[in-house]
Amino acid sequence: MNMFHAHELIDFAVRWIPYGGAADEEIWIAFGLDSAGYRRRLQAALECTPRTVLDEATRAHLQLHTQLRSSAVRPLVGQ
């Protein structure tokens, strides 16, 4: 993954932290990915981003968020 794409994924995730993370629709609009694909790419972005670029608390929060979202059942749009 190139650093520009990693930076976009992480910036997007950080912007949505106050709201509990982005909705599936927002992820689709921004990246053309379903939420599982987004989480996989975000996890890869976190792994390749130097520790000096992202503070440990934010990194840990995003990693936990991707893991919890993976196991959470979310309703389909319109239900």
N, C-alpha and C positions, 0 to 999 in steps of 0.2 A: 504494500500500500504506500502510495506516495504521501509525503508530509502535508501537501496542500489538502488532499482529500481527508486525511486524518484530522487536520485542523478544522475543516468544515464540520465533520461529524461531532467532534468534541465541543466546538462552539455552539452548535445546535442543541446538544444535550445540556450544556450548562445553562443556556437561555431558558430551557424548559424546567430546570430544577425547581423553581418556586411553585410550579403548577403540578408537581408530581410526575413530570415526564410528559413527553409529547404524545398526543393521541395518534392512533394508527393513521388517520386521515392526514395529519400534519406531516408524518414521516413519509407517507406516499407522495404528497405534494412536493416536499423538499428533495427527496432522493429517489423516488420511483421504486421504493422497496417496501415489502411487507415488514411488520414489526420484528419478526424473527431474523430476517436478513439484516435489518438495521442493527439489532443487538449484536449479531455476529461481527459486523463491520466495526461497530463502536468498540467492542472488546478488542479487536485487532488494533484499532487506532490507539487505544489506551496502552496496549502492550508495546507499540513501536514509538510512542511519544516519550521523549526524554523526561526524566524526573524534574529537571529544572524548568520545564515549560508549564507543568500543571502541578499545583500543590497536592500534597498527599491526602488531605481531607477531601478535596474535590474528586481526586482520582478514586479513592476508596468508596465515596458515595456513588459515583457513576458505575463502578464495578459491581457494587452490591445491587444497584438499581437494575442493571442488565441481568443479573442472576435471578432476582426476585421476579422481574417481568417475564422471564423465561418460564417460570413455574406457575405464574398466575393465569387464571382463566379470565379472559376479558370478553364481554358481550360483543356480538356482532353489531355493526352499525345498523341503527333502526330498530333494535330490539330492546 
